Amino acid sequence: MSNLYYVFENEQTALAAEATICIIAGAPLIGYNALTGEPEPDKQKTERWAIPQQRLDGKWVFQKVPSEKLEEYSQETIDNFNATYPNTLEEYDLNWFPQVEEV
C-alpha cells in the first residue's frame, strides 16, 4: 500500500474530502474472503476510507487512495476532488505525530 498521504490545511477540508471519497466509492463496501476471494455481504462492511488525523504542525492527513484504485475513475472526477479539497501529497513521516514513550 502507498505511503503517500493527502495533506489538508484544516480539519473541515480533510473530513469533507474523506466523506467524498466514501461517496464516490459507494460506501459502505462489502468485504471479500481473503482465502476464497468470494464476497461476504453478511459480514461487517467498510464504512470509511480513513480517519483524518491532525499532525503536530496543525495540518490534517489521511492515506492517499492507491493509484490502481484511482484508475477506476475519470480524470475529471480526480481533478474535481483536488480542486474542491485542496491538498498536497507527502510521504508518511513518524515525526508528524507525538512520539509514544514505551513503558
Buried (B, 14 or more C-beta within 10 A) or exposed (E): EBEBBBBBEEBEBBBBBBBBBBEBBEBEEEBEEEEEEEEEEEEEEEEBBBEBBBBEEEBBBBBBBEEEEBEEBEEEEBEBBBEEBEBEEBEEEEEBEEEEEEE
